[in-house]
């Protein structure tokens, strides 16, 4: 199967999903997937989600934010420390 054929399969799979949330780090892989999702579904059916933490470089968060603004993608940034605190809090009860 050629690369072009594989891309067509990816596009079909994305279209079949109807809408997607892409874990977006602004790296090569997630940028490729986000761009493919935008092409397949349009910006109204795609959300980019970035997990921000003290170990995630500020430069990469800025790149992710800029990419989403430039491409009209809804971008959700989750602070992973807040998520971990929430999980830890709820684990006290279970």
PyMOL commands that set and color helices and strands:
alter all, ss='L'
color gray80, all
select helices_A, chain A and resi 3-17+28-41+43-45+58-71+80-91
alter helices_A, ss='H'
color red, helices_A
select strands_A, chain A and resi 20-23+46-52+74-79
alter strands_A, ss='S'
color yellow, strands_A
deselect
rebuild
show_as cartoon
